[in-house]
């Protein structure tokens, strides 16, 4: 296992700790919001580190190509679902349900589509795009902004939602194209 893959696994392992910090957060236990933010930011930084290591030290692997986007999606889906509940009850900035639905729907669509493509054609993968990377960055900034209770984060989540829709449509188009290129086995009678 490469060092880059270990960093990705660290990101996946950090998710339950992030969940616990947010799930038990109340204004009386304000420190847990800061713990959640710290874990989230550490996960975000580790995302950049594993990508840099994989590229610069030639540690790109098939496992990393699968684990890295799964780690990103798991972290963001979890964050948006939990922040919806926590922000309604305890934070100065409330995350709207429609934002959560849009973000989670896109990420679930990408995970299911990627799994389907891997099942049908193991050699074919959908590479991340500029739109996808920009979307992920804005979604991560939205999570951090909500945890920091910055009122202007509303502008960030509007931009994140716009890019979420654009990148979702782009990934759907690319995924359908990849599935249409796949050679299915000949039918036997």
GROMACS elastic network, one bead per residue, 0.5 to 0.9 nm:
[ bonds ]
;  ai    aj funct       b0    kb
    1     4     6  0.83062   500
    1     5     6  0.63855   500
    1     6     6  0.70388   500
    2     5     6  0.52432   500
    2     6     6  0.64428   500
    2     7     6  0.88725   500
    2    54     6  0.84239   500
    2    59     6  0.62866   500
    2    60     6  0.84813   500
    2    61     6  0.81988   500
    2    64     6  0.88291   500
    3     7     6  0.63286   500
    3     8     6  0.87229   500
    3    50     6  0.78491   500
    3    53     6  0.77336   500
    3    54     6  0.82479   500
    3    59     6  0.77869   500
    4     7     6  0.51684   500
    4     8     6  0.64081   500
    4     9     6  0.87677   500
    4    49     6  0.77119   500
    4    51     6  0.71353   500
    4    52     6  0.83328   500
    4    53     6  0.57261   500
    4    54     6  0.55403   500
    4    59     6  0.66216   500
    4    60     6  0.79626   500
    4    64     6  0.76005   500
    5     9     6  0.61632   500
    5    10     6  0.85551   500
    5    50     6  0.70577   500
    5    54     6  0.82391   500
    5    59     6  0.83411   500
    5    60     6  0.86710   500
    5    61     6  0.81931   500
    5    63     6  0.75684   500
    5    64     6  0.56119   500
    5    67     6  0.77606   500
    5    68     6  0.80741   500
    6    10     6  0.61447   500
    6    11     6  0.87079   500
    6    50     6  0.83034   500
    7    11     6  0.64610   500
    7    12     6  0.89128   500
    7    46     6  0.63144   500
    7    47     6  0.78506   500
    7    49     6  0.76356   500
    7    50     6  0.57186   500
    8    11     6  0.50834   500
    8    12     6  0.65241   500
    8    13     6  0.87737   500
    8    43     6  0.87986   500
    8    46     6  0.71477   500
    8    47     6  0.69242   500
    8    50     6  0.63178   500
    8    51     6  0.89649   500
    8    64     6  0.75733   500
    8    67     6  0.68366   500
    8    68     6  0.59707   500
    8    71     6  0.69248   500
    9    13     6  0.61192   500
    9    14     6  0.85452   500
    9    67     6  0.76716   500
    9    68     6  0.84724   500
    9    71     6  0.78182   500
   10    13     6  0.50452   500
   10    14     6  0.61200   500
   10    15     6  0.89618   500
   10    43     6  0.80116   500
   10    46     6  0.80724   500
   11    14     6  0.51686   500
   11    15     6  0.68215   500
   11    42     6  0.81556   500
   11    43     6  0.51940   500
   11    44     6  0.82427   500
   11    46     6  0.66928   500
   11    47     6  0.74649   500
   11    68     6  0.88987   500
   11    71     6  0.64999   500
   11    72     6  0.83556   500
   11    75     6  0.81664   500
   12    15     6  0.55761   500
   12    16     6  0.82098   500
   12    43     6  0.83959   500
   12    67     6  0.86599   500
   12    70     6  0.84662   500
   12    71     6  0.53621   500
   12    72     6  0.84058   500
   12    74     6  0.76693   500
   12    75     6  0.75290   500
   13    16     6  0.66005   500
   13    17     6  0.78207   500
   14    17     6  0.53954   500
   14    18     6  0.63540   500
   14    19     6  0.88109   500
   14    39     6  0.68791   500
   14    40     6  0.82646   500
   14    42     6  0.87945   500
   14    43     6  0.71488   500
   14    75     6  0.88024   500
   15    18     6  0.50002   500
   15    19     6  0.61531   500
   15    20     6  0.86344   500
   15    39     6  0.81613   500
   15    40     6  0.82396   500
   15    43     6  0.84024   500
   15    71     6  0.87439   500
   15    74     6  0.77587   500
   15    75     6  0.61346   500
   15    78     6  0.78719   500
   15    79     6  0.89678   500
   16    20     6  0.61038   500
   16    21     6  0.86125   500
   17    20     6  0.50418   500
   17    21     6  0.61667   500
   17    22     6  0.86784   500
   17    36     6  0.77799   500
   17    39     6  0.75186   500
   18    21     6  0.52305   500
   18    22     6  0.63371   500
   18    23     6  0.84675   500
   18    35     6  0.77762   500
   18    36     6  0.51100   500
   18    37     6  0.80894   500
   18    38     6  0.87884   500
   18    39     6  0.59631   500
   18    40     6  0.67488   500
   18    75     6  0.87116   500
   18    78     6  0.87476   500
   18    79     6  0.81915   500
   19    22     6  0.53524   500
   19    23     6  0.58184   500
   19    24     6  0.85183   500
   19    36     6  0.77521   500
   19    78     6  0.72912   500
   19    79     6  0.77932   500
   19    82     6  0.74644   500
   20    23     6  0.50399   500
   20    24     6  0.60965   500
   20    25     6  0.83651   500
   20    32     6  0.88176   500
   20    36     6  0.82622   500
   21    24     6  0.56012   500
   21    25     6  0.60886   500
   21    31     6  0.89523   500
   21    32     6  0.51708   500
   21    33     6  0.67464   500
   21    34     6  0.86382   500
   21    35     6  0.63748   500
   21    36     6  0.52425   500
   21    39     6  0.89306   500
   22    25     6  0.50053   500
   22    26     6  0.85209   500
   22    32     6  0.66561   500
   22    33     6  0.63761   500
   22    35     6  0.84942   500
   22    36     6  0.60364   500
   22    79     6  0.87846   500
   22    82     6  0.69039   500
   22    83     6  0.77908   500
   22    86     6  0.72214   500
   23    26     6  0.86438   500
   23    82     6  0.72658   500
   23    86     6  0.77211   500
   24    29     6  0.79200   500
   24    32     6  0.72906   500
   25    28     6  0.79862   500
   25    29     6  0.57872   500
   25    30     6  0.65419   500
   25    31     6  0.79563   500
   25    32     6  0.53401   500
   25    33     6  0.61458   500
   25    36     6  0.88920   500
   25    86     6  0.77661   500
   25    90     6  0.84270   500
   26    29     6  0.50817   500
   26    30     6  0.61171   500
   26    32     6  0.78656   500
   26    33     6  0.82499   500
   26    86     6  0.84134   500
   26    89     6  0.85958   500
   26    90     6  0.65967   500
   27    31     6  0.86390   500
   27    33     6  0.88474   500
   27    90     6  0.66215   500
   27    91     6  0.86316   500
   28    31     6  0.85551   500
   29    32     6  0.59244   500
   29    33     6  0.79486   500
   30    33     6  0.56344   500
   30    34     6  0.72325   500
   31    34     6  0.52111   500
   31    35     6  0.62842   500
   31    36     6  0.87181   500
   32    36     6  0.60327   500
   32    37     6  0.84419   500
   33    36     6  0.50819   500
   33    37     6  0.61509   500
   33    38     6  0.85799   500
   33   147     6  0.68214   500
   33   148     6  0.86729   500
   34    38     6  0.60173   500
   34    39     6  0.85330   500
   34   147     6  0.79562   500
   34   148     6  0.85782   500
   35    38     6  0.50474   500
   35    39     6  0.61651   500
   35    40     6  0.85025   500
   36    39     6  0.51638   500
   36    40     6  0.60361   500
   36    41     6  0.85475   500
   36   147     6  0.82471   500
   37    40     6  0.50264   500
   37    41     6  0.60268   500
   37    42     6  0.84450   500
   37   143     6  0.86358   500
   37   144     6  0.67070   500
   37   147     6  0.64594   500
   37   148     6  0.80517   500
   38    41     6  0.51786   500
   38    42     6  0.60384   500
   38    43     6  0.85294   500
   39    42     6  0.50774   500
   39    43     6  0.61617   500
   39    44     6  0.86400   500
   40    43     6  0.50616   500
   40    44     6  0.62037   500
   40    45     6  0.86814   500
   40    75     6  0.81614   500
   40    79     6  0.85799   500
   40   140     6  0.86757   500
   40   143     6  0.85142   500
   40   144     6  0.78265   500
   41    45     6  0.61111   500
   41    46     6  0.84468   500
   41   140     6  0.87717   500
   41   144     6  0.77126   500
   42    45     6  0.51368   500
   42    46     6  0.60584   500
   42    47     6  0.86187   500
   43    47     6  0.62412   500
   43    48     6  0.89487   500
   43    72     6  0.88778   500
   43    75     6  0.82487   500
   44    47     6  0.51261   500
   44    48     6  0.68094   500
   44    49     6  0.88767   500
   44    72     6  0.85890   500
   44   140     6  0.75183   500
   45    48     6  0.52827   500
   45    49     6  0.62564   500
   45    50     6  0.87714   500
   46    50     6  0.59847   500
   46    51     6  0.84414   500
   47    50     6  0.55014   500
   47    51     6  0.63784   500
   47    52     6  0.87080   500
   47    68     6  0.76867   500
   47    71     6  0.86639   500
   47    72     6  0.77526   500
   48    51     6  0.52950   500
   48    52     6  0.61455   500
   48    53     6  0.86323   500
   49    52     6  0.51063   500
   49    53     6  0.60576   500
   49    54     6  0.84651   500
   50    53     6  0.51189   500
   50    54     6  0.59642   500
   50    55     6  0.85484   500
   50    68     6  0.83861   500
   51    54     6  0.51478   500
   51    55     6  0.62000   500
   51    56     6  0.85016   500
   51    60     6  0.85673   500
   51    68     6  0.84315   500
   52    55     6  0.52949   500
   52    56     6  0.58692   500
   52    57     6  0.80509   500
   53    56     6  0.52917   500
   53    57     6  0.54643   500
   53    58     6  0.75109   500
   53    59     6  0.68323   500
   53    60     6  0.85974   500
   54    57     6  0.56739   500
   54    58     6  0.54701   500
   54    61     6  0.81017   500
   54    64     6  0.84420   500
   55    58     6  0.52896   500
   55    59     6  0.64982   500
   55    60     6  0.64942   500
   56    59     6  0.77620   500
   57    60     6  0.83662   500
   58    61     6  0.87967   500
   59    64     6  0.86372   500
   60    63     6  0.84395   500
   60    64     6  0.64563   500
   60    65     6  0.72804   500
   61    64     6  0.50613   500
   61    65     6  0.62274   500
   61    66     6  0.88004   500
   62    65     6  0.50420   500
   62    66     6  0.65413   500
   62    67     6  0.86869   500
   63    66     6  0.52808   500
   63    67     6  0.59217   500
   63    68     6  0.83775   500
   64    68     6  0.56173   500
   64    69     6  0.85296   500
   65    68     6  0.59328   500
   65    69     6  0.71750   500
   65   125     6  0.84359   500
   65   127     6  0.86450   500
   66    69     6  0.61077   500
   66    70     6  0.64043   500
   66    71     6  0.87967   500
   66   114     6  0.87952   500
   66   125     6  0.89805   500
   67    70     6  0.50684   500
   67    71     6  0.59375   500
   67    72     6  0.86158   500
   68    71     6  0.51702   500
   68    72     6  0.63402   500
   68    73     6  0.87239   500
   69    73     6  0.60653   500
   69    74     6  0.84366   500
   69   111     6  0.83575   500
   69   128     6  0.86644   500
   70    73     6  0.51483   500
   70    74     6  0.59487   500
   70    75     6  0.84523   500
   70   111     6  0.72030   500
   71    74     6  0.51829   500
   71    75     6  0.60742   500
   71    76     6  0.85820   500
   72    75     6  0.52605   500
   72    76     6  0.61580   500
   72    77     6  0.84857   500
   72   136     6  0.80138   500
   73    76     6  0.52016   500
   73    77     6  0.58318   500
   73    78     6  0.82593   500
   73   104     6  0.85500   500
   73   107     6  0.59227   500
   73   108     6  0.79018   500
   73   110     6  0.87549   500
   73   111     6  0.77981   500
   73   136     6  0.88549   500
   74    77     6  0.53112   500
   74    78     6  0.59877   500
   74    79     6  0.84056   500
   74   107     6  0.86063   500
   75    78     6  0.53145   500
   75    79     6  0.60321   500
   75    80     6  0.86871   500
   76    80     6  0.60423   500
   76    81     6  0.84453   500
   76   103     6  0.83030   500
   76   104     6  0.80222   500
   76   107     6  0.83991   500
   76   136     6  0.83413   500
   76   139     6  0.74332   500
   76   140     6  0.72537   500
   76   143     6  0.82038   500
   77    80     6  0.53845   500
   77    81     6  0.61511   500
   77    82     6  0.85549   500
   77   100     6  0.82860   500
   77   103     6  0.73923   500
   77   104     6  0.54934   500
   77   107     6  0.72344   500
   77   108     6  0.83817   500
   78    81     6  0.53015   500
   78    82     6  0.60706   500
   78    83     6  0.83520   500
   78   104     6  0.88444   500
   79    82     6  0.53174   500
   79    83     6  0.58224   500
   79    84     6  0.84497   500
   79   143     6  0.68604   500
   80    83     6  0.51062   500
   80    84     6  0.60913   500
   80    85     6  0.88646   500
   80    95     6  0.82672   500
   80    99     6  0.84354   500
   80   100     6  0.57085   500
   80   101     6  0.89478   500
   80   103     6  0.77281   500
   80   104     6  0.75749   500
   80   139     6  0.88763   500
   80   143     6  0.71669   500
   81    84     6  0.54134   500
   81    85     6  0.68957   500
   81    86     6  0.89437   500
   81   100     6  0.65121   500
   81   101     6  0.88302   500
   81   104     6  0.80500   500
   82    85     6  0.53610   500
   82    86     6  0.60884   500
   82    87     6  0.82999   500
   83    87     6  0.54043   500
   83    88     6  0.80886   500
   83    94     6  0.83251   500
   83    95     6  0.68889   500
   83   100     6  0.89086   500
   83   143     6  0.76984   500
   83   146     6  0.78005   500
   83   147     6  0.80994   500
   84    87     6  0.54314   500
   84    88     6  0.62779   500
   84    89     6  0.88477   500
   84    94     6  0.70884   500
   84    95     6  0.53005   500
   84    96     6  0.69311   500
   84    97     6  0.67491   500
   84   100     6  0.71142   500
   85    88     6  0.54872   500
   85    89     6  0.65642   500
   85    90     6  0.86825   500
   85    94     6  0.88880   500
   85    95     6  0.84798   500
   86    89     6  0.52792   500
   86    90     6  0.57307   500
   86    91     6  0.68446   500
   86    94     6  0.84143   500
   86    95     6  0.89858   500
   87    90     6  0.53980   500
   87    92     6  0.71749   500
   87    93     6  0.62769   500
   87    95     6  0.61648   500
   87   146     6  0.77124   500
   87   147     6  0.84177   500
   88    91     6  0.66186   500
   88    92     6  0.85077   500
   88    93     6  0.80028   500
   88    94     6  0.53262   500
   88    95     6  0.72283   500
   88    96     6  0.87485   500
   89    94     6  0.84670   500
   90    93     6  0.88301   500
   90    94     6  0.87294   500
   91    94     6  0.65397   500
   91   146     6  0.79378   500
   91   147     6  0.78691   500
   91   149     6  0.66705   500
   92   146     6  0.84231   500
   92   149     6  0.57984   500
   92   150     6  0.82273   500
   92   151     6  0.78462   500
   93   145     6  0.89119   500
   93   146     6  0.61380   500
   93   147     6  0.85196   500
   93   148     6  0.89976   500
   93   149     6  0.55186   500
   93   150     6  0.71051   500
   93   151     6  0.61646   500
   93   153     6  0.82794   500
   93   154     6  0.85215   500
   94   146     6  0.77421   500
   94   149     6  0.88569   500
   95    98     6  0.86622   500
   95    99     6  0.71410   500
   95   100     6  0.76190   500
   95   146     6  0.75855   500
   95   154     6  0.85443   500
   95   157     6  0.88867   500
   96    99     6  0.55439   500
   96   100     6  0.68363   500
   97   100     6  0.51255   500
   97   101     6  0.62098   500
   97   102     6  0.86761   500
   98   101     6  0.50449   500
   98   102     6  0.61259   500
   98   103     6  0.86081   500
   99   102     6  0.52141   500
   99   103     6  0.61585   500
   99   104     6  0.84699   500
   99   157     6  0.75523   500
   99   158     6  0.83899   500
   99   160     6  0.89862   500
   99   161     6  0.67548   500
  100   103     6  0.52814   500
  100   104     6  0.58981   500
  100   105     6  0.82170   500
  101   104     6  0.53241   500
  101   105     6  0.57746   500
  101   106     6  0.84671   500
  102   105     6  0.52459   500
  102   106     6  0.62274   500
  102   107     6  0.87016   500
  102   161     6  0.70840   500
  102   164     6  0.73553   500
  102   165     6  0.76534   500
  103   106     6  0.53936   500
  103   107     6  0.63115   500
  103   108     6  0.86537   500
  103   139     6  0.81180   500
  103   160     6  0.86159   500
  103   161     6  0.71816   500
  103   164     6  0.65202   500
  103   165     6  0.85648   500
  104   107     6  0.51804   500
  104   108     6  0.59956   500
  104   109     6  0.84046   500
  105   108     6  0.52090   500
  105   109     6  0.59955   500
  105   110     6  0.85830   500
  105   168     6  0.89579   500
  106   109     6  0.50493   500
  106   110     6  0.61945   500
  106   111     6  0.86940   500
  106   164     6  0.69160   500
  106   165     6  0.76228   500
  106   167     6  0.84379   500
  106   168     6  0.55465   500
  106   169     6  0.87940   500
  107   110     6  0.50602   500
  107   111     6  0.61922   500
  107   112     6  0.86151   500
  107   164     6  0.89822   500
  107   168     6  0.81092   500
  108   111     6  0.50595   500
  108   112     6  0.60726   500
  108   113     6  0.83338   500
  109   112     6  0.52606   500
  109   113     6  0.58649   500
  109   114     6  0.83431   500
  109   168     6  0.79362   500
  109   171     6  0.89613   500
  109   172     6  0.80354   500
  110   113     6  0.50531   500
  110   114     6  0.58531   500
  110   115     6  0.84352   500
  110   168     6  0.76070   500
  110   171     6  0.70962   500
  110   172     6  0.76983   500
  110   175     6  0.87024   500
  111   114     6  0.51708   500
  111   115     6  0.61405   500
  111   116     6  0.85664   500
  112   115     6  0.51287   500
  112   116     6  0.60980   500
  112   117     6  0.86255   500
  113   116     6  0.50374   500
  113   117     6  0.61541   500
  113   118     6  0.85816   500
  113   171     6  0.87388   500
  113   172     6  0.77906   500
  113   175     6  0.66053   500
  113   176     6  0.86815   500
  114   117     6  0.51332   500
  114   118     6  0.61671   500
  114   119     6  0.86243   500
  114   125     6  0.73430   500
  114   126     6  0.72026   500
  114   175     6  0.76273   500
  115   118     6  0.50555   500
  115   119     6  0.61385   500
  115   120     6  0.86476   500
  116   119     6  0.51002   500
  116   120     6  0.61849   500
  116   121     6  0.83985   500
  116   179     6  0.85102   500
  117   120     6  0.52039   500
  117   121     6  0.57243   500
  117   122     6  0.71988   500
  117   124     6  0.69044   500
  117   125     6  0.71037   500
  117   126     6  0.83994   500
  117   175     6  0.73560   500
  117   178     6  0.72919   500
  117   179     6  0.63561   500
  117   182     6  0.87986   500
  118   121     6  0.52477   500
  118   123     6  0.73197   500
  118   124     6  0.67017   500
  118   125     6  0.70124   500
  119   122     6  0.60610   500
  120   124     6  0.87534   500
  120   179     6  0.75755   500
  120   182     6  0.72486   500
  120   183     6  0.87922   500
  120   184     6  0.80271   500
  121   124     6  0.55770   500
  121   125     6  0.84133   500
  121   178     6  0.88252   500
  121   179     6  0.79869   500
  121   182     6  0.63590   500
  121   183     6  0.81417   500
  121   184     6  0.88900   500
  122   125     6  0.77538   500
  124   178     6  0.74240   500
  124   182     6  0.85894   500
  125   175     6  0.89639   500
  125   178     6  0.82475   500
  126   129     6  0.87925   500
  126   171     6  0.79491   500
  126   174     6  0.73465   500
  126   175     6  0.69932   500
  126   178     6  0.78671   500
  128   131     6  0.81780   500
  128   132     6  0.60183   500
  128   133     6  0.67738   500
  128   171     6  0.88028   500
  129   132     6  0.50482   500
  129   133     6  0.61864   500
  129   134     6  0.84875   500
  129   167     6  0.81539   500
  129   170     6  0.88626   500
  129   171     6  0.85123   500
  130   133     6  0.52102   500
  130   134     6  0.60180   500
  130   135     6  0.84270   500
  130   167     6  0.86392   500
  131   134     6  0.51751   500
  131   135     6  0.59964   500
  131   136     6  0.85882   500
  131   163     6  0.66620   500
  131   164     6  0.82287   500
  131   166     6  0.72206   500
  131   167     6  0.51759   500
  131   168     6  0.88675   500
  131   170     6  0.81067   500
  132   135     6  0.50670   500
  132   136     6  0.61701   500
  132   137     6  0.86204   500
  132   163     6  0.78721   500
  132   164     6  0.77566   500
  132   166     6  0.87224   500
  132   167     6  0.54108   500
  132   168     6  0.80051   500
  132   170     6  0.87157   500
  132   171     6  0.81862   500
  133   136     6  0.51342   500
  133   137     6  0.61879   500
  133   138     6  0.87052   500
  133   167     6  0.89474   500
  134   137     6  0.50986   500
  134   138     6  0.62607   500
  134   139     6  0.85720   500
  134   160     6  0.82828   500
  134   163     6  0.73230   500
  134   164     6  0.89948   500
  134   167     6  0.88702   500
  135   138     6  0.52222   500
  135   139     6  0.60556   500
  135   140     6  0.85357   500
  135   159     6  0.84793   500
  135   160     6  0.57132   500
  135   161     6  0.80017   500
  135   162     6  0.85110   500
  135   163     6  0.52677   500
  135   164     6  0.56421   500
  135   166     6  0.88486   500
  135   167     6  0.71311   500
  136   139     6  0.50383   500
  136   140     6  0.60874   500
  136   141     6  0.85482   500
  136   160     6  0.79989   500
  136   163     6  0.89409   500
  136   164     6  0.82809   500
  137   140     6  0.51552   500
  137   141     6  0.61909   500
  137   142     6  0.86279   500
  137   160     6  0.82863   500
  138   142     6  0.60709   500
  138   143     6  0.86945   500
  138   156     6  0.65391   500
  138   157     6  0.71830   500
  138   159     6  0.72446   500
  138   160     6  0.50251   500
  138   161     6  0.87091   500
  138   163     6  0.83562   500
  139   143     6  0.64043   500
  139   144     6  0.87830   500
  139   156     6  0.80593   500
  139   157     6  0.69758   500
  139   159     6  0.89861   500
  139   160     6  0.56212   500
  139   161     6  0.82200   500
  139   164     6  0.84950   500
  140   143     6  0.51769   500
  140   144     6  0.63388   500
  140   145     6  0.85630   500
  141   144     6  0.51215   500
  141   145     6  0.59399   500
  141   146     6  0.85280   500
  141   153     6  0.81391   500
  141   156     6  0.71823   500
  141   157     6  0.83034   500
  141   160     6  0.87739   500
  142   145     6  0.50360   500
  142   146     6  0.61164   500
  142   147     6  0.85975   500
  142   153     6  0.61310   500
  142   154     6  0.80332   500
  142   156     6  0.59517   500
  142   157     6  0.55949   500
  142   160     6  0.76247   500
  143   146     6  0.52709   500
  143   147     6  0.62674   500
  143   148     6  0.86007   500
  143   153     6  0.88371   500
  143   157     6  0.88974   500
  144   147     6  0.51581   500
  144   148     6  0.60971   500
  144   149     6  0.84426   500
  144   150     6  0.89316   500
  144   153     6  0.88360   500
  145   148     6  0.50093   500
  145   149     6  0.59235   500
  145   150     6  0.54053   500
  145   151     6  0.80454   500
  145   152     6  0.81151   500
  145   153     6  0.53864   500
  145   154     6  0.87996   500
  145   156     6  0.83480   500
  146   150     6  0.62375   500
  146   151     6  0.80230   500
  146   153     6  0.66278   500
  146   154     6  0.88568   500
  147   150     6  0.79498   500
  149   152     6  0.88546   500
  149   153     6  0.79608   500
  150   153     6  0.56352   500
  150   154     6  0.85300   500
  151   154     6  0.65119   500
  151   155     6  0.88267   500
  152   155     6  0.58152   500
  152   156     6  0.73252   500
  153   157     6  0.62974   500
  153   158     6  0.86486   500
  154   157     6  0.52098   500
  154   158     6  0.62314   500
  154   159     6  0.86939   500
  155   158     6  0.51703   500
  155   159     6  0.63242   500
  155   160     6  0.85519   500
  156   159     6  0.51634   500
  156   160     6  0.60049   500
  156   161     6  0.85426   500
  157   161     6  0.58960   500
  157   162     6  0.84531   500
  158   161     6  0.50739   500
  158   162     6  0.62534   500
  158   163     6  0.86979   500
  159   162     6  0.51147   500
  159   163     6  0.62628   500
  159   164     6  0.84096   500
  160   163     6  0.51904   500
  160   164     6  0.58491   500
  160   165     6  0.86410   500
  161   165     6  0.62124   500
  161   166     6  0.85958   500
  162   165     6  0.53618   500
  162   166     6  0.63554   500
  162   167     6  0.86654   500
  163   167     6  0.58060   500
  163   168     6  0.81032   500
  164   167     6  0.53097   500
  164   168     6  0.58003   500
  164   169     6  0.84974   500
  165   168     6  0.50914   500
  165   169     6  0.61836   500
  165   170     6  0.85565   500
  166   169     6  0.53341   500
  166   170     6  0.61820   500
  166   171     6  0.86927   500
  167   171     6  0.59729   500
  167   172     6  0.83891   500
  168   171     6  0.52081   500
  168   172     6  0.60800   500
  168   173     6  0.85656   500
  169   172     6  0.50615   500
  169   173     6  0.61187   500
  169   174     6  0.85942   500
  170   173     6  0.51384   500
  170   174     6  0.61570   500
  170   175     6  0.84738   500
  171   174     6  0.50247   500
  171   175     6  0.58424   500
  171   176     6  0.84787   500
  172   175     6  0.50336   500
  172   176     6  0.61146   500
  172   177     6  0.85017   500
  173   176     6  0.53297   500
  173   177     6  0.62269   500
  173   178     6  0.86862   500
  174   177     6  0.50359   500
  174   178     6  0.61290   500
  174   179     6  0.86735   500
  175   179     6  0.61959   500
  175   180     6  0.85670   500
  176   179     6  0.50940   500
  176   180     6  0.61079   500
  176   181     6  0.86524   500
  177   180     6  0.50905   500
  177   181     6  0.62968   500
  177   182     6  0.89090   500
  178   181     6  0.51979   500
  178   182     6  0.65869   500
  179   182     6  0.52732   500
  179   183     6  0.87301   500
  180   183     6  0.81209   500
  183   186     6  0.88260   500
  184   187     6  0.87184   500
  185   188     6  0.89670   500
